[in-house]
Amino acid sequence: MSQPIVTVQMSVEFEAEYNPFSGKTPEEFSQTLEDDLHTALLDFREKDVKGIFSTVESVKLIDNNG
């Protein structure tokens, strides 16, 4: 008998230090964070998680120099 599947939808907001000299745009950097989130969740819940679907909704660069 198979286990029932539950769908959980949540919103997650990250603040992370961004190095503009890393060769990645803020959008590319956000994709890396999203990929890391998927990897971490799958590492911790390998047997439970059957799929991860996410969308980056916005990326804002905060200037700390002013």
GROMACS elastic network, one bead per residue, 0.5 to 0.9 nm:
[ bonds ]
;  ai    aj funct       b0    kb
    5    50     6  0.86311   500
   14    33     6  0.86357   500
   18    21     6  0.88270   500
   18    22     6  0.83388   500
   18    26     6  0.74972   500
   18    29     6  0.77572   500
   18    61     6  0.84817   500
   19    22     6  0.54983   500
   19    23     6  0.84845   500
   19    24     6  0.83914   500
   19    26     6  0.89947   500
   20    23     6  0.69197   500
   20    24     6  0.70552   500
   20    25     6  0.71834   500
   20    26     6  0.78385   500
   21    24     6  0.75900   500
   22    25     6  0.83688   500
   24    27     6  0.77798   500
   24    28     6  0.55481   500
   24    29     6  0.59394   500
   25    28     6  0.50900   500
   25    29     6  0.61469   500
   25    30     6  0.85695   500
   26    30     6  0.61107   500
   26    31     6  0.86911   500
   26    59     6  0.68041   500
   26    60     6  0.78396   500
   26    61     6  0.70931   500
   27    30     6  0.50525   500
   27    31     6  0.63862   500
   27    32     6  0.88231   500
   27    56     6  0.87663   500
   27    58     6  0.85584   500
   27    59     6  0.63511   500
   27    60     6  0.89675   500
   28    31     6  0.51062   500
   28    32     6  0.64845   500
   28    33     6  0.89098   500
   29    32     6  0.50627   500
   29    33     6  0.64588   500
   29    34     6  0.87531   500
   30    33     6  0.50357   500
   30    34     6  0.62135   500
   30    35     6  0.86130   500
   30    56     6  0.74482   500
   30    59     6  0.71612   500
   31    35     6  0.61302   500
   31    36     6  0.85629   500
   31    56     6  0.75485   500
   32    35     6  0.50588   500
   32    36     6  0.61394   500
   32    37     6  0.86181   500
   33    36     6  0.50180   500
   33    37     6  0.61699   500
   33    38     6  0.87281   500
   34    37     6  0.50917   500
   34    38     6  0.64037   500
   34    39     6  0.87359   500
   34    54     6  0.78144   500
   34    55     6  0.84119   500
   34    56     6  0.76822   500
   35    38     6  0.51811   500
   35    39     6  0.62507   500
   35    40     6  0.86718   500
   36    39     6  0.50129   500
   36    40     6  0.60430   500
   36    41     6  0.85365   500
   37    40     6  0.51896   500
   37    41     6  0.61657   500
   37    42     6  0.85656   500
   38    41     6  0.52845   500
   38    42     6  0.61567   500
   38    43     6  0.85538   500
   38    52     6  0.66736   500
   38    53     6  0.87317   500
   38    54     6  0.88427   500
   39    42     6  0.51840   500
   39    43     6  0.60450   500
   39    44     6  0.87005   500
   40    43     6  0.50083   500
   40    44     6  0.62551   500
   40    45     6  0.84820   500
   41    44     6  0.52513   500
   41    45     6  0.58528   500
   41    46     6  0.76633   500
   41    49     6  0.78786   500
   41    52     6  0.87391   500
   42    45     6  0.50890   500
   42    47     6  0.82680   500
   42    48     6  0.84465   500
   42    49     6  0.65143   500
   42    50     6  0.88097   500
   42    51     6  0.88363   500
   42    52     6  0.86324   500
   43    46     6  0.55276   500
   44    47     6  0.87066   500
   45    48     6  0.52634   500
   45    49     6  0.57941   500
   46    49     6  0.59412   500
   46    50     6  0.81894   500
   47    50     6  0.78492   500
   49    52     6  0.74310   500
   56    59     6  0.76234   500
   63    66     6  0.66457   500
